[in-house]
Amino acid sequence: MSKLAFLFPGQNSQYPGMGKDLYEKFPESREVFDQADEALGFPLSKMCFEGTEEELKLTENTQPAILTVSVAAYRALAAKGFQPDYAAGHSLGEYSALVAAGAMEFRDAVKAVRQRGRYMQASVPVGEGAMAAILGMSPADVAEVCKKAAESEVVSPANLNSPEQTVIAGSAAAVKRAVEMASQAGAKRAVMLTVSAPFHCAMLLPAQERLEPDLRAMKFSAMKFPVITNVDAEAVILGDEARESLIRQVTMPVRWLESVREMIELGVNIFVEVGPGKVLAGLMRQIDRSVRVLSVEDSATLQSTIEKITQARAEAPES
């Protein structure tokens, strides 16, 4: 029997116009955008549909926008009768996964991620932090490069994305040193990224300390299906476990490679990226080409994915 996992993207998936087709074609999706506008007190939907790239790149806007589009896509899929066996989200996407699983109310989550974005931005003055992608080098070798490059500053693996891709974060000078060292040590590519803050590293401790009371004040419930957390790459089902994971996640690396491998180990053979963009589908090709990877970000991809899941289930032998 086929097992299904939904994957929810992080904040490198934003683009102007995202979610508009969902809003226009599915009442369940429209309701999500309306709830976001009401909860935040400004028309986030308009920013998603008509906003500029500059507006959407600000992390306090990016985070609620991607969460809203992802949940809108999930609700349209769920309304057609599709639920996953497991879910996971990359960084910010973990909030989308937890809303889908019923651990968090969407209104609470959209307000929390807006604040999360503000806290992250305020933690590190512009220019002092940086991130870089190291390609074609093992995660263990990247970690070793970071240790050598630190020189009493912060630089560490932030996103363990695939066997071929690790993103690092820390102080601008230390990240630059790590990029140079990785290039000399044989990385295929080592490139600085354009980001608003050095996510998932110790420099974001002030953001974690500000976000923690917000999350502790929110209600978390038991889930309809397990979510694989970024920090531990393990399934959780209890609301309190989910809350603790979100708190620790701010300064801890996203263990995406291990999370995907854990789901495959649990028998998942169909993955659906739910939300804007196809970044996670690209990473899946680097992790394991034997599993099927689909996506839902508008009405066309929704219809195509439903047909392909239905066909795969019909062809799968009964276990």
N, C-alpha and C positions, 0 to 999 in steps of 0.2 A: 504493500500500500504506500502511495506517495505521501511524504510528510512535507509540510509547507511552512516556510518562515517568511515573515515580512521584515524588511530592512528599511529603516528611516534615515534619510540623509542629514548631514550636518550643515554647517553654514557656508560651505564652499559651493552651494548649488543654486544661489539666487540669480534671478534674471528678470528684467522688466516684463510684465504681462503674465507672470506665473499665476496659475490658479483661475484665470478668468474664464476659461472654457468650462472648468468644473462648476464654477459659480453659476454660469448661465444654463447648464444642462442638468444639474442634479440638486433637488431641493435640500438633501442632507448636507451637501457641500455649502450651499448658500447659507444655511443656518449657522455653520461653523464661522464663516466670514462675518456674519451679522453679530454673533456672540463676541468675536474678537474686537470688533469696532466698539461694541458697548462696554466690554470689560476694560479696554485701554483708554476709552474716552476720546479717541480720534479715529478717522477713517483709515485703518490699516489696509482694508480691502482696496481702497483707491491707490494707496502706495504700491501694493502688489501689482495692480493692473496697469497703472499709468505712471508710477514713480520713475525717477531717473536711476541710473546705475549708482550714481554717487550717494543718493538717499539710501538705497538698498544695501550699500556696502557698510554703512554705519552699523556696528554690531548690535546696538540697542534696537535697531529696526530689522536687521537681518534675522535675528533670532526669533522674534514673534512672527515674522512673515513666513519663514520656512516651516515653523511649527504649524501655523494655520493652514498653509497649503498642504502639508503632509497629512494632517488630521482630516482635512476636507477630502483628500484623495482616499484615505482609509475609510471614511464614512460612506463614500459612494460605493466602494468595493464591498464593505460589510452589508450594505443594503441589498446587494445582489446575492447575499447568503454565503460570503466567503470569510472564514476566520482562519488564522494561522495556528499551527501547533506551537510555534515559538516566535518571538520577535526580538529585535535588537535595533538600537539606533546609534549612529556614530556621533559621539559628543552631544551636541544639542539634540540630535535625533533620538537620544534616549528618553527625552521628555515626550516626544511624539509616540514612542513605543509604549510608554507607561500610560498615556492618555488612552491609546487604543486598547490596552489591556484592562482598563478600568481602575488603575491604581490612583490616578489623579483626575480631577475634574478639569475639562479643557479651560474654563475661565481662570481657574487658579494657575494652571500651567502657563498660559499666555502672559499673565501678569508677572509670573516668576521669571520667565526667560527675558522679558523686557528689562527687569531689574538686574538679572544676571549679566546681560550685555553691558549695562551701565556700570556695574561694579567692576567688571573685567577691564573696561576702558579706563576707569578711574584708578585702577591699581598700579599701572605702569605709565609714566609720562611718555607721550609720543616720541619715538626715536630711541628710547632706552632699551626696549625689548625687540626681539626679532624671532622669526621662524625660518627654517630652510628644509627643503626636501632632499633627501639623500637616496639616490636610485642606484640599483645594481650592487648593493652591499647588504650583507646579512644584518638583521637587527642586533645580534650580539656584537658584531664588528662596529656598528654605529655607536652602540653604548660605550665601547672602548674608546672610540675617537672622542666622544663627549667628555669622558673622564680626563683624557689628556689635554683637551682644549680648555677645560674649565678655568684653570689657574686662579682658583678662589672665587670665581664668578659662577653664575648659574648657566648651565647648558645641559640638557638631558633629552632623551627620546620623549616625544609628546604624543605622536600617533604611530603605533606599530601597525601599519596598514596592510602589508603583504610581505611575502618573502623578499620582494625586490624594492619595497618602498617604505622608508621610515622618515617621518617628519620630526625635526628637533626644534626645541624652543629654549629661550633664555635671554640673557643680556646680549645686546647687539654685537658687542666686541667678541664675546665668547662664541656666539653662533657663527660669526664670520671666520674665526680661527678654526672652528670645527669643519666648516665648508672647505677651507683650504686643505686641512689635514685629510679629509675624506677623499678629496680629489687626488691628492698625492698617494693615498693608500689604495687607489684602484677603483673608486666608485665610478659608475658609468657617467653619472651626472650628479652635481651637488649645487643646488640653486637656492638663492634667497627668495622668500615668498613675500608678496605684498599683503600684509595683515595689519589689523588695527591694534593687536596686543599679542604677547607671547603666551598662547593658550596652553593649558595642561602642564604647567611647570611651577616650581616653588615661588616664582615671582608673583603668582596670582593668589598667594595666601591671604592678602587683605580682602580680595573678592570672596574667597571661600568663607572668611569670618563674617562678612556682611550678609552673604546669602544664607548661611546656616539658620539664623533665627527666622528668616522668611519661610524656609522649608519646614522648620519645626512647628511653625504656627499653622501649616496647611494640613488638611485631612488626606491621609493616604489609606487606600483600601486594598483588600486582597484582590488578586488578579484573575481574569478569565483564562489567561494562558501565561506561561512563564516568559519572562524577559531576561535575556542574557546581558549582564551588566558590563560596562566598559572597564571598570576598575578591577574586577575579579575574573572576567570571562567565564562566569558561572550563572546558572539559571536562578532567579529569585521568583517567588510567588507571593510573598508577604509585603504589605505596604511599608512597614517599618524598614525592611531590608532595602527596599527601593529608595527610600528617603536617604538612608545612610550612604548608599552608593552615589546618589546625586551630589551630596555634600563633598565626599572625598574626590569625586570626579574632577572638580575644578583645578586641583593641583596635581592630579595623578595622570599617567599616560592612558590613552585610549588603546586598549589591547584588542584591536579589531581582528587581526589575523587569528589570534587564539579564539576569539568569540565565534568567528565563522567556522573554524575547525571543530569547535565544541558542538555547534549545531549539526554539522555533517556527521560527527560521531554519534549524535542522538538520532540519526536517521533521516535528516532533512535532505531532500534531493531537488526541491523546487524553491528558489528564492525569488521574492518579488520586492523590488525597490519601490517604495510607496512615498511619493513626494517629488519635488522638482529636481530635474537633472538625472544623469546616469553615472555619477561618480562611483557609487558603490558597485554598480554592475561592472565597471571597468576594473575595480580592485578584485572582484570575484574571478575575473579571467586570469588574474595573476596568482590567485590562491588555489583554485581548483576548477579546471575546465570540464570536469565530468558531470557537474551539476547544471541544472537548467536555471537560467537567470532571466527574469521578466521585469517589466516596470509598469507603474501606473502613475501618470502625471496629468492626463487629460482624458477626454471621452474616448478618443481613438485607441490609446494604449490600454485603457480600462477594458474595452471590448475585446481587443486582441488577447490580453492576458487571461480574461475569463475563458475564452475559447481554448487557449493553450492548456490552462489548468484542467479544464473539463476533459480535454482529449487525453492528457497525461494520466489522469485518474482512471479513465476508461481503459487505457492500455496497460495500466499497472496490474501485476498479478496480485491476487488476494494473499495476504500474509497469514 
